[in-house]
């Protein structure tokens, strides 16, 4: 209610000419928008349903406390780390919708957004991998430390999600409701099946592994769909950068298992520094925010 009041208040400050439309014109012009809105609502419902069914399975197979662990782990992945996607979507979707009819511009914008996404997420992922136990203690308590494997495996999938997430907006921007619904139903069903299988065999760690696998499949699926329908693809330079970021994240994950404590801490410290240096350098080369920062000062 408060949000509506605030929005209405600022809406009154904007002068917009009144346009008279018949009911037929409203439904004719707004048909695609209505279908897209229905699609987004339906997919949101399916996502919630698949998560709910998974929680029912976990509760019946193990216990309610395991459901709490699952919820805590995925809250870290989708909320605390996923805030990057929320921030980017505010600017990304309007720009993409504006140029959706030009596949060349779409390709350029999606590639740029994917690059920004993986460069922002790489140091965050490395940081969470290195300090996962500490972060979990700060956000929850030491009783939630069993979710460390879930978070460490799952967070590797976030860097792949950054790319598939950027590609997924192509379907929304183009108003391709049928393809969007079909792919979302398939991916949500697969997500549920993979998670149930992963948890059944490997517990909480299995949920993290299947989270990673799910986004690998999601990336490959959207890559095939967007290439076939919209002639979309990434260039070799993007894949090189993507590979570098993946290598940094995977190297950090592997170093967590080094038994020699001193060597493990040295390598992890170097990887943290490398991830921040690499991301800042690459972002500065593309956005030149260093000059912008000094101009502001």
VMD Tcl script that draws the C-alpha trace (Angstrom):
set ca {
  {0.00 0.00 0.00}
  {2.82 2.40 0.91}
  {4.60 1.59 -2.35}
  {1.42 2.40 -4.33}
  {1.00 5.73 -2.54}
  {4.62 6.72 -3.16}
  {4.43 5.68 -6.82}
  {1.16 7.58 -7.29}
  {2.64 10.70 -5.65}
  {5.60 10.82 -8.04}
  {3.35 9.88 -10.97}
  {1.35 13.08 -10.41}
  {4.55 15.09 -10.91}
  {4.99 13.72 -14.44}
  {2.96 15.38 -17.17}
  {1.58 12.77 -19.57}
  {-0.90 13.58 -22.32}
  {-4.23 11.78 -22.01}
  {-4.99 9.42 -24.90}
  {-8.44 8.00 -25.59}
  {-8.54 4.33 -26.55}
  {-11.41 1.97 -27.26}
  {-11.59 -1.39 -25.53}
  {-10.74 -3.07 -28.84}
  {-7.60 -0.96 -29.24}
  {-6.55 -1.67 -25.67}
  {-6.76 -5.45 -26.12}
  {-5.27 -5.38 -29.63}
  {-2.27 -3.27 -28.67}
  {-1.82 -4.82 -25.25}
  {-2.23 -8.47 -26.23}
  {1.50 -9.23 -26.25}
  {2.01 -7.40 -22.96}
  {-0.83 -9.33 -21.33}
  {0.55 -12.65 -22.58}
  {4.02 -11.78 -21.34}
  {2.68 -10.74 -17.94}
  {0.72 -13.97 -17.70}
  {3.83 -15.94 -18.67}
  {5.98 -14.24 -16.03}
  {3.32 -14.85 -13.36}
  {2.96 -18.49 -14.37}
  {6.70 -19.10 -14.29}
  {6.97 -17.42 -10.90}
  {4.25 -19.77 -9.66}
  {6.03 -22.81 -11.14}
  {9.33 -21.79 -9.52}
  {7.63 -21.46 -6.14}
  {5.83 -24.78 -6.65}
  {9.02 -26.68 -7.55}
  {10.76 -25.24 -4.48}
  {7.78 -26.19 -2.30}
  {7.71 -29.77 -3.64}
  {11.43 -30.10 -2.99}
  {10.95 -28.94 0.60}
  {8.16 -31.50 1.07}
  {10.47 -34.24 -0.19}
  {13.33 -33.15 2.09}
  {10.99 -32.95 5.08}
  {9.58 -36.44 4.48}
  {12.90 -38.02 3.55}
  {14.93 -36.52 6.41}
  {13.53 -33.85 8.75}
  {12.19 -30.32 9.02}
  {15.60 -29.10 10.19}
  {17.04 -30.17 6.83}
  {14.44 -27.95 5.15}
  {15.80 -25.09 7.26}
  {19.33 -25.84 6.05}
  {18.10 -25.95 2.45}
  {16.30 -22.60 2.81}
  {19.31 -20.96 4.47}
  {21.71 -22.19 1.77}
  {19.56 -21.07 -1.13}
  {18.88 -17.74 0.57}
  {22.62 -17.05 0.52}
  {22.85 -18.05 -3.14}
  {19.73 -16.37 -4.46}
  {19.47 -13.35 -2.15}
  {22.87 -12.28 -0.82}
  {24.82 -13.25 -3.94}
  {21.87 -12.90 -6.31}
  {21.46 -9.22 -5.38}
  {23.86 -8.53 -8.26}
  {21.24 -9.80 -10.71}
  {18.51 -7.71 -9.11}
  {20.64 -4.58 -9.39}
  {21.56 -5.23 -13.03}
  {18.02 -6.12 -14.14}
  {16.73 -2.64 -13.28}
  {18.81 -1.12 -16.05}
  {19.35 -4.10 -18.33}
  {15.82 -5.11 -19.32}
  {14.59 -1.63 -20.39}
  {17.64 -1.17 -22.61}
  {17.23 -4.64 -24.10}
  {13.51 -4.15 -24.73}
  {14.25 -0.89 -26.54}
  {16.48 -2.59 -29.13}
  {14.83 -6.04 -29.17}
  {14.04 -5.89 -32.91}
  {17.70 -5.44 -33.90}
  {19.52 -8.75 -33.38}
  {22.94 -7.16 -33.89}
  {22.38 -4.63 -31.09}
  {20.84 -7.36 -28.93}
  {23.93 -9.50 -29.37}
  {26.18 -6.58 -28.39}
  {24.15 -5.63 -25.32}
  {23.74 -9.21 -24.02}
  {27.47 -9.83 -24.41}
  {28.29 -6.61 -22.56}
  {25.87 -7.46 -19.76}
  {27.27 -10.99 -19.47}
  {30.81 -9.63 -19.21}
  {29.83 -7.14 -16.50}
  {27.97 -9.89 -14.65}
  {30.84 -12.39 -14.56}
  {33.40 -9.71 -13.67}
  {31.28 -8.48 -10.77}
  {30.54 -12.00 -9.53}
  {34.05 -13.50 -9.79}
  {35.54 -11.74 -6.71}
  {32.26 -12.21 -4.81}
  {32.29 -15.96 -5.53}
  {35.96 -16.27 -4.53}
  {35.29 -14.30 -1.34}
  {32.32 -16.51 -0.40}
  {34.29 -19.69 -1.14}
  {37.18 -18.62 1.09}
  {35.09 -17.20 3.93}
  {31.96 -19.36 3.65}
  {32.08 -20.67 7.26}
  {32.61 -17.15 8.63}
  {29.85 -15.66 6.48}
  {27.41 -18.37 7.55}
  {28.23 -17.78 11.23}
  {27.64 -14.05 10.79}
  {24.39 -14.44 8.85}
  {23.01 -17.35 10.88}
  {24.95 -19.27 13.53}
  {27.45 -22.11 13.86}
  {24.53 -24.57 13.82}
  {24.16 -23.82 10.09}
  {27.72 -24.83 9.17}
  {26.44 -28.07 7.54}
  {25.33 -25.90 4.58}
  {28.95 -24.95 3.74}
  {29.28 -27.69 1.04}
  {25.91 -26.66 -0.44}
  {26.99 -23.02 -0.66}
  {30.47 -23.79 -2.01}
  {29.19 -26.04 -4.80}
  {26.17 -23.91 -5.57}
  {28.01 -20.61 -5.74}
  {30.11 -21.94 -8.63}
  {26.89 -22.04 -10.62}
  {26.35 -18.30 -10.13}
  {29.02 -17.34 -12.63}
  {27.32 -19.52 -15.25}
  {23.95 -18.11 -14.20}
  {25.27 -14.61 -14.98}
  {25.52 -15.58 -18.66}
  {22.36 -17.70 -18.96}
  {20.43 -15.04 -17.05}
  {21.52 -12.41 -19.58}
  {20.50 -14.65 -22.49}
  {17.16 -15.52 -20.88}
  {16.07 -11.88 -21.04}
  {16.16 -12.07 -24.84}
  {12.99 -14.19 -24.79}
  {11.26 -11.72 -22.47}
  {12.35 -8.61 -24.39}
  {11.16 -10.08 -27.69}
  {7.82 -11.07 -26.14}
  {8.28 -14.70 -27.15}
  {5.81 -16.00 -24.56}
  {5.42 -19.51 -26.02}
  {9.16 -20.25 -26.05}
  {9.58 -18.62 -22.64}
  {6.86 -20.77 -21.06}
  {8.09 -24.00 -22.70}
  {11.71 -23.49 -21.66}
  {10.78 -22.38 -18.14}
  {8.54 -25.41 -17.58}
  {11.29 -27.74 -18.81}
  {14.01 -26.08 -16.74}
  {11.87 -25.94 -13.57}
  {10.91 -29.61 -13.95}
  {14.53 -30.54 -14.52}
  {15.56 -28.42 -11.53}
  {13.15 -30.31 -9.29}
  {14.21 -33.75 -10.57}
  {17.92 -32.97 -10.28}
  {17.56 -31.57 -6.76}
  {15.57 -34.54 -5.52}
  {18.13 -36.92 -7.04}
  {21.08 -34.94 -5.68}
  {19.65 -34.75 -2.18}
  {18.67 -38.42 -2.17}
  {22.25 -39.56 -2.92}
  {24.45 -36.80 -1.44}
  {22.33 -34.79 0.98}
  {22.88 -31.03 1.27}
  {26.07 -31.22 -0.77}
  {24.08 -32.88 -3.53}
  {21.76 -29.85 -3.66}
  {24.77 -27.62 -4.30}
  {26.09 -29.94 -7.01}
  {22.74 -30.11 -8.78}
  {22.40 -26.31 -8.53}
  {25.65 -26.07 -10.51}
  {24.59 -28.75 -13.00}
  {21.22 -27.08 -13.47}
  {22.78 -23.80 -14.57}
  {25.22 -25.54 -16.88}
  {22.23 -27.18 -18.60}
  {20.33 -23.88 -18.49}
  {23.23 -22.10 -20.21}
  {23.61 -24.75 -22.92}
  {19.84 -24.91 -23.52}
  {19.43 -21.15 -23.88}
  {22.52 -20.97 -26.07}
  {20.96 -23.44 -28.52}
  {17.54 -21.74 -28.42}
  {18.80 -18.17 -28.88}
  {21.22 -19.22 -31.63}
  {18.48 -21.02 -33.56}
  {15.69 -18.46 -33.14}
  {17.57 -15.15 -33.02}
  {20.99 -15.94 -34.52}
  {22.60 -15.08 -31.18}
  {26.13 -16.11 -30.23}
  {29.13 -14.91 -28.25}
  {32.50 -14.11 -29.81}
  {35.79 -15.81 -28.94}
  {36.96 -12.90 -26.78}
  {33.98 -13.36 -24.49}
  {34.61 -17.09 -24.11}
  {38.27 -16.43 -23.21}
  {37.24 -13.99 -20.48}
  {34.52 -16.38 -19.29}
  {37.06 -19.22 -19.11}
  {39.52 -17.09 -17.09}
  {36.82 -16.25 -14.53}
  {35.73 -19.89 -14.29}
  {39.34 -21.01 -13.78}
  {39.82 -18.52 -10.94}
  {36.64 -19.70 -9.20}
  {37.32 -23.42 -9.72}
  {40.95 -23.02 -8.58}
  {39.71 -21.41 -5.37}
  {37.24 -24.25 -4.84}
  {39.95 -26.87 -5.35}
  {42.38 -25.10 -3.01}
  {39.86 -25.45 -0.18}
  {40.70 -29.16 -0.11}
  {44.48 -28.75 0.30}
  {45.46 -30.46 3.56}
  {48.63 -28.43 4.19}
  {47.19 -25.44 6.05}
  {49.94 -22.91 5.31}
  {49.95 -23.68 1.59}
  {46.14 -23.54 1.47}
  {46.00 -20.10 3.11}
  {48.75 -18.70 0.88}
  {47.07 -19.90 -2.32}
  {43.62 -18.73 -1.22}
  {44.98 -15.29 -0.32}
  {46.65 -15.03 -3.74}
  {43.43 -16.09 -5.49}
  {41.38 -13.51 -3.59}
  {43.84 -10.79 -4.64}
  {43.94 -12.12 -8.20}
  {40.15 -12.17 -8.51}
  {39.78 -8.57 -7.35}
  {42.71 -7.35 -9.46}
  {41.49 -9.14 -12.58}
  {37.89 -7.94 -12.25}
  {38.81 -4.34 -11.44}
  {41.32 -4.20 -14.30}
  {38.89 -5.66 -16.83}
  {36.01 -3.45 -15.67}
  {38.22 -0.37 -15.84}
  {39.29 -1.25 -19.39}
  {35.65 -1.44 -20.44}
  {34.02 1.25 -18.30}
  {36.97 3.52 -17.51}
  {35.54 4.10 -14.06}
  {38.96 5.10 -12.69}
  {38.88 8.38 -14.65}
  {35.23 8.83 -13.70}
  {36.10 8.39 -10.03}
  {38.96 10.88 -10.12}
  {36.82 13.43 -12.00}
  {34.22 13.21 -9.24}
  {36.92 13.75 -6.61}
}
mol new
graphics top color blue
foreach p $ca { graphics top sphere $p radius 0.5 }
foreach p [lrange $ca 0 end-1] q [lrange $ca 1 end] { graphics top cylinder $p $q radius 0.2 }
display resetview
